[in-house]
């Protein structure tokens, strides 16, 4: 089936990507020949998504706004098999990382990506990174407008932008088109929220200065309502102010969140609005024709009429408890009657979160071809989504995902853990993340127990850079090093729900690796003892505070 329902490269895109592959091929040749030092080569490889990790090179592949075709997923599987170790890791930036790439193979891997209109441009370096969006985009029942339209417009504007290729620091943009934020827009350098004002017009709330890392901050609203056609002019103005005033003397104080914090949101707004006044009537204004041309690339599929209530589905729900739990946690409402959105959990008990083998990727691609219009999504929570599944096909999809190990009924539950690669791969990490996630998911594997606990998000980072988003986990776990010993700080109360975004609070001394499961178990037990009916973990925490959790945790460990 053709890539019908999302952006397709034109000749300009393909020429650009092809030329960059050949440029990088020559740069790799020169590096291998000793004509370039590592210092000279580093910025070249980073702008092509190639990192030098703890044990090998890592290739970070862009999946713009998390949207994939089945053909593209099969190509990712093929590349992982040919040039890596037969698996990949889906990340919180809706990218795919291959952790064992050989330098001499990197150009061939990039050339293979180009065959299916993919690349690794700007997945690293001090530039505008891969633009992320709601993984239910274009299908969600609660959606105001498809954010991928705008993510694609931003992608085209920002790719190899000459003014923003060497910013003070990396820059991340996220877009949501729903009042239920599934893109974590308040913890990005720029977050964009589509909403409808009292006059019925759709525009953007522009949120600036969010971010995690060693100095976590929640973004502040710079413009409450921005007309859609002025988006690029406003982004250009914001990036120019940041590029002009962002600090370059200190790596740790170079993000836009530090600039907003130091000058204050009122000064930041004044500077951006002044710059915007000079650019809004220029070439960056978006015509209705341009917007419509991009929107047509994301026109929803013509879904045939299907029944909304299916006897076989209702019967299986009564017969199979695990299927019933899967419907409850992994299946979301679709905008079209008779359809649903299915999340394939890449978090089976005891497995590394977000990993998929080549065989599993190919299997999910087959399911997408048969049941989801050949379309898939990558979520920032490190799962895969099938956005257009008929309700009557849910039992077949459940069974097919089960054969791949991706039918765990745990989306949004305690074992749906976000974790960075940690010290097993990353040269920046000072503690392991993956083994901690594996032990926790094994400990809480019982599905009935998970659903009794309810919505509870654990997020784990192996260092202060916070690639595992631990600051906004209901339970956040941060690996730290003390005299060569891996310890783990526990924080509680983080959240990314829109209107309730919060940073977690560290509740006491770090615990050793062998005590993390006991610590989390004590926190969960406290919640179960004191929760009110219908209360999520984070709601209970807000109501009673940290002290009861702290007391029980440190009595236990």
Buried (B, 14 or more C-beta within 10 A) or exposed (E): BEBBBBBEBEEEBEEBBBEBBEEBBEBBEBBEEEEBEEEEBBBBBBBBBBBBBBEBBBBBBBBBBBBBBBBBBBBBBBBBBEBBBBBBBBBBBBBBBBBBBEBEBBBBBBBBBBBBBBBBBBBBBBBBBBBBBBBBBBBBBBBBBBBBBBBBBBBBBBBEBEEBBEBBBBBBBBBBBBBEBBBBBBBBBBBBBBBEEEEEEBBBBBBBBBBBBEBBBBBBBBBEBBBBBBBBBBBBBBBBBBBEBBBEEEEEBBBBBBBBBEBEBEBBBEBBBEBBEEBBEEEBBBEEEBBEEBBEBBEBBEBEEBEEEBEEBEEBBEEBEBBBBBBBBBBBEBBBEBBBBBBBBBBBBBBBBBBBBBEBBBBBBBBBBBBBBBBBBBBBBBBBBBBBBBBBBBBBBBEBBBEBBBBBBBBBBBBBBBBBBBBBBBEBBBBBBBBBBBBBBEBBBEBEBBBEBBBBBBBBBBBBBBBBBBBBBBBBBBBBBEEEEBBBBBBBBBBBBBEEBBBBBEBBEBBEBEBBBBBBBBBBBBBEEEBEEEBBBBBBBBEBEBEBBBBBBBEBB
